[in-house]
Amino acid sequence: MRLPTGQISRFGNLKSLLQRFAFLALIGLTFALMLIGKADTILVERARDAVADAVTPVLRVMSEPASVISDFVNNLHELAAIREENAKLREENARLLQWQSAAQKLESENKSLRSLTSLVPEPNATFVTARVVADTGGAFAQSILITAGQTSGVRKGQVVLTGEGLVGRVMQAGQLSARVLLITDINSRIPVLVGEAGNRAILAGDNSLRPRLLFLGNKNAAAPGDKVVTSGDAEAFPPGLPIGQVARVDEGAVEVEPFVVRDKVQHVRVADYGLTGILTQQPAK
C-alpha cells in the first residue's frame, strides 16, 4: 500500500529535523562532558575506569581467536623447520653410516695386512709439557731452554714438538731443565721425506731461519710448496712428523720454511717414542 505524497514529505522533514537535533545534541553532550571533566576529575576517572572494566572482557574474548590463530601459524612454521632439520639429520646420518662402514672395512683390511706382514706396532708415545724460558739462538747456536728435566722424565735425544710441527731434540737434560737443539742449528741433521713422491733427503740446519735439503737425489725432486716430514730412518725420529715446506729452489739449493716459528714458541711437548737411534750430528766448522 503506497502512502500519499504529502505523508511521505512529512516523514522526510521529520527525519531531517531529528538528524539536526541529534547533531546538536552530540555537540551539547561533548561540551557537557568537557565541563564535567573540568569540574569533577574524580568522576571522569571513575567513569573511564568503569568503561575500561566493561570493555576489557569483551576485548579479551575478541583477542582469543586472534591469539589461537597466531599460535597455530607459529606451530606450522616450527613444524616446517623441524621437518627440514630432520631431513638434514637423516642425510648426515646416512653419510656417517657410510663413513663408518668404510672405516670398519679399512680397519679389517689393516688387521689382515698386519697379520700377514707380522708388523710390530709402534709404541705409544708419552708426552711432557714444558715452557720455554730462554732462547739462546744466535750466530753460532740455535737452541732453547725449557722447564722440564730428568725429574719429569725428560732424557737426551727425545723429540720436542708443538702443535705446528717439529721443534728439535733434547741435547742436554738436567734435573729441572733441558736444552733443546733446534732444527735450524748447524749441528742438526734430520732424515726427511719431500713432497707427495716421498723423495728422501737430509734436512740440515745452517743457523739461519731456513734449513736446507742435502743429498736430494734429483734436483727437480723438490718444488716450492712441497711438504717436508720426518722419514723415520735410523730411528732418530718417528716417521711422519711435520717439519715445514719447501720455500725456495735455487741452483740446486733447496730451502725449507719450518712450520714452527721460533720466536713465537712459548710451550712445547717433549715426546718419548721409545726410539733407540741418535741424532746424526755434524760438528760445526
C-alpha positions in Angstrom: 0.0 0.0 0.0 1.6 3.2 -1.1 1.5 6.3 1.3 0.2 9.6 0.0 2.8 12.0 -1.3 2.1 14.6 1.5 2.7 12.0 4.2 6.0 10.9 2.6 7.1 14.5 2.6 6.2 14.9 6.3 8.2 11.8 7.2 11.2 13.2 5.3 11.0 16.6 7.1 10.8 14.8 10.4 13.8 12.7 9.7 15.9 15.7 8.6 14.8 17.5 11.8 15.8 14.6 14.0 19.2 14.4 12.3 19.8 18.1 13.0 18.7 17.8 16.6 20.9 14.7 17.1 23.9 16.5 15.8 23.2 19.5 18.1 22.6 17.0 21.0 26.0 15.4 20.4 27.7 18.7 20.4 26.0 19.7 23.6 26.9 16.3 25.2 30.5 16.8 24.2 30.6 20.3 25.9 28.9 18.9 28.9 31.4 16.1 29.3 34.2 18.6 28.9 32.7 20.8 31.6 32.1 17.8 33.9 35.8 16.7 33.3 37.0 20.2 34.3 34.6 20.4 37.3 34.9 16.8 38.7 38.0 14.9 37.5 37.4 12.2 40.0 34.0 11.4 38.5 35.6 11.3 35.0 38.3 9.0 36.1 35.8 6.6 37.7 33.7 6.6 34.6 36.8 5.9 32.5 37.8 3.1 34.7 34.3 1.7 34.6 34.3 1.8 30.8 37.7 0.2 30.7 36.5 -2.6 33.1 33.4 -3.2 30.9 35.3 -3.2 27.6 38.3 -5.4 28.8 36.4 -8.7 28.9 35.0 -8.0 25.5 38.4 -7.3 24.1 39.8 -10.4 25.8 37.1 -12.6 24.2 37.7 -10.9 20.8 41.5 -11.4 21.1 41.4 -15.1 21.9 40.6 -16.2 18.3 43.5 -14.0 17.0 45.8 -15.5 19.6 44.8 -19.0 18.7 45.3 -18.3 15.0 48.7 -16.8 15.7 49.8 -19.8 17.8 48.6 -22.1 15.1 50.6 -20.3 12.4 53.7 -20.3 14.7 53.3 -24.0 15.2 53.1 -24.6 11.5 56.3 -22.7 11.0 58.0 -24.6 13.8 56.8 -27.9 12.3 58.2 -27.0 8.9 61.5 -26.1 10.5 61.6 -29.3 12.4 60.9 -31.3 9.3 63.6 -29.6 7.4 66.1 -30.1 10.2 65.0 -33.8 10.5 65.7 -34.3 6.8 69.2 -32.8 7.1 69.9 -35.0 10.1 68.8 -38.0 8.1 71.2 -37.1 5.3 74.0 -36.5 7.7 73.3 -39.8 9.5 73.4 -41.6 6.2 76.8 -40.1 5.3 78.1 -41.0 8.8 76.9 -44.6 8.3 78.8 -44.7 5.0 82.0 -43.4 6.7 81.5 -45.9 9.5 81.2 -48.7 7.0 84.3 -47.6 5.1 86.2 -47.2 8.4 85.3 -50.7 9.5 86.3 -52.1 6.2 89.7 -50.3 6.3 90.2 -51.5 9.9 89.5 -55.1 8.9 91.9 -54.8 6.0 94.5 -53.2 8.2 94.3 -56.0 10.7 94.6 -58.5 7.9 97.7 -56.9 6.4 99.3 -56.5 9.8 98.8 -60.3 10.4 100.3 -61.1 7.0 103.4 -58.9 7.4 103.9 -59.7 11.1 104.1 -56.0 11.7 105.2 -55.0 15.2 103.1 -52.0 16.3 104.8 -48.8 17.2 104.9 -48.0 20.9 102.6 -45.3 22.2 104.4 -42.0 22.9 104.5 -40.3 26.3 104.5 -36.6 26.5 105.8 -34.0 28.9 104.6 -30.4 28.5 107.2 -27.6 29.3 107.5 -23.9 29.0 110.3 -22.1 27.1 112.2 -19.8 29.4 115.2 -18.8 27.3 116.1 -18.6 23.7 119.8 -19.0 23.2 119.6 -18.6 19.4 122.5 -16.6 18.0 125.0 -16.6 15.2 126.7 -19.8 16.4 123.9 -21.8 18.1 120.2 -22.4 17.8 118.7 -23.8 21.0 116.1 -23.1 23.7 115.9 -23.8 27.4 112.7 -25.5 28.8 111.3 -26.0 32.3 111.4 -29.8 32.4 114.2 -32.1 33.2 115.1 -35.6 34.3 112.7 -35.4 37.3 109.8 -35.1 34.7 111.1 -37.9 32.6 113.0 -35.8 30.0 116.0 -37.6 28.6 118.7 -36.7 26.0 117.5 -37.5 22.4 113.8 -37.1 23.0 111.7 -35.3 20.3 110.4 -31.8 21.0 107.2 -30.7 19.3 104.5 -28.0 19.2 101.1 -28.2 17.6 102.5 -26.9 14.3 105.3 -29.4 14.0 108.9 -30.4 14.9 110.9 -28.1 17.1 114.1 -30.1 17.6 115.5 -32.7 20.0 116.8 -32.7 23.6 120.6 -32.3 23.6 121.1 -31.9 27.4 118.8 -32.8 30.3 119.4 -31.5 33.8 117.2 -32.3 36.8 114.8 -29.4 36.4 115.6 -28.1 32.9 116.7 -29.2 29.5 118.3 -27.7 26.4 116.7 -28.3 23.0 118.7 -28.3 19.8 116.5 -26.7 17.1 116.2 -28.0 13.6 117.8 -24.8 12.4 121.0 -25.4 14.3 124.1 -26.1 12.2 124.6 -29.4 14.1 121.1 -30.6 13.3 120.7 -33.4 10.7 117.3 -35.0 10.2 116.3 -37.7 7.6 113.2 -36.4 5.8 110.7 -37.2 3.0 109.9 -34.4 0.5 106.7 -33.9 -1.4 104.0 -36.5 -2.3 106.6 -38.6 -4.1 108.4 -39.1 -0.8 111.9 -38.3 -2.1 114.5 -38.9 0.7 116.9 -36.2 1.8 118.6 -34.8 4.9 117.4 -31.6 6.4 120.5 -29.7 7.6 120.4 -26.6 9.7 122.8 -23.7 9.0 121.9 -21.3 11.8 119.6 -19.4 9.5 115.8 -19.4 9.7 115.6 -21.8 6.8 117.4 -25.1 6.9 118.4 -26.8 3.6 117.9 -30.1 2.0 121.0 -32.2 1.3 121.5 -35.4 -0.7 118.3 -34.9 -2.6 118.8 -37.4 -5.4 117.0 -35.5 -8.2 117.5 -31.7 -8.4 113.9 -31.5 -9.7 112.6 -33.6 -6.9 111.5 -30.6 -4.8 109.3 -27.6 -5.7 108.1 -24.7 -3.7 105.2 -25.7 -1.5 106.2 -29.4 -1.1 105.7 -30.7 2.4 108.7 -32.0 4.4 108.2 -34.6 7.1 110.5 -36.9 9.0 111.2 -40.2 7.3 112.0 -42.3 10.4 115.3 -43.5 9.0 118.0 -44.5 11.6 115.2 -44.4 14.3 116.3 -40.9 15.2 112.7 -39.5 14.7 109.4 -41.3 14.2 108.1 -41.1 10.6 105.6 -38.5 9.5 106.3 -35.6 11.9 105.6 -32.3 10.0 108.6 -30.0 9.7 107.8 -27.4 7.0 107.5 -26.8 3.3 109.9 -26.0 0.5 110.2 -22.3 0.3 112.8 -21.8 -2.5 114.7 -23.8 -5.0 117.7 -22.0 -6.5 120.5 -23.7 -8.5 120.2 -27.0 -6.5 119.9 -25.2 -3.1 116.6 -26.1 -1.6 115.5 -24.1 1.4 112.7 -25.2 3.8 110.4 -22.9 5.7 109.7 -24.5 9.1 106.1 -24.7 10.4 107.3 -23.7 13.8 108.2 -20.0 14.2 111.0 -20.0 16.8 110.2 -16.5 18.2 106.6 -17.5 18.9 107.3 -20.8 20.8 106.1 -20.5 24.4 105.2 -24.1 25.3 106.5 -27.4 23.8 105.9 -31.1 24.3 108.7 -33.5 24.9 107.8 -36.8 23.4 109.3 -40.2 24.2 108.7 -42.6 21.3 111.0 -45.3 22.6 113.4 -44.9 19.8 116.9 -46.2 20.0 118.6 -44.1 17.3 120.6 -41.0 18.0 120.6 -37.7 16.2 123.0 -37.6 13.4 125.2 -34.6 14.1 128.0 -32.9 12.3 130.3 -30.6 14.2 130.3 -27.0 13.3 133.1 -25.9 11.2 
